[in-house]
Amino acid sequence: MATVVALGYFAVFLTLTVEAPALMARPVLGGLPTGLLLALVQVPVTWLAVVLFEYTARRYVDPLARRVGRYARPDDGDGKPRG
């Protein structure tokens, strides 16, 4: 879900850049253009998506992978099971 939000934010940013250049050039926060502010906000949004993805993977995916690994038969890499 966090990945979808981060990609959605980026898509909105790109759309605004193309479709509303006057809005993106409008100064906010002491002369900083809106477009630059939104671009700077993209960095923490992306990091948040990465952190949430890692949390979700460690909590849900890794335990499933360990369970599957217990049932998998090890081999020597040649496709033939040891035994």
N, C-alpha and C positions, 0 to 999 in steps of 0.2 A: 504494500500500500504506500509506503514511504517513497518507493521508487516512482510510482505513478504520480504522486504529488510533486516530486522534484522535476520529473519530465514535463508535467503539466505547467508548472511555474515557468520552466524554460521556454515552453511553447508559447505561453502568454507573453513572455518577455520578447521573444522574436516577433510575434504578431504585432505587438505594440510598436516595436522598432520599425516595422515595415508600414503599418497602417496608420500610425499616429506619431509621426516624427515631431510634430509641434509639442505634443504632450511630453515626449521623452526629452525634449530640449528645455522644457520649462524648469526654471531653477527652484529648488527647495533646500532647506537646511543651509542657509548662508551662501547661496549661489551654486550649490552642487546640483547638477542637472538630474532630473528624475531618472533618466536612462542609466546614468552612472550609479545612482543609488540602488536601483533595482538590480544592476549587474553585480554590485558588491554584496547585496543580500543573497544572490545566487550561491555564493561560496558557503555560507553557513547552512543554507537549505540542502545543498549537496552533501555536506559533512553529516548533517542530521540523518539524511537518508542512508548513508553508509553505516552510521552507528546503529540505527534501527534494524537495518538488514543484518548486520553482524549479530546483534542481540537475538533476533528471530532465528537465525541459523544455529546459533549455539544452543538456544532453548528447545527448538523443535526438530531441526533437521539433523543435527549431530547425534542426538540419542537414537533416532531412527537408523542412521547410518551405522552406528555401533551395533544395534540389534541385528541388522542385516549382515554385518560383518561376522557376527558370531555363528551364523548359519551357513555362511559361504565356506566352501572347502578350499583351502589354499592349494596353489599349484606352483610349478617351477617357472611359469611363464610360457610353457610350450603348449598349454591348453589341456594337458593331461593331469588329472588329479593325482596327488601323492597318495601313496598307500601301500 
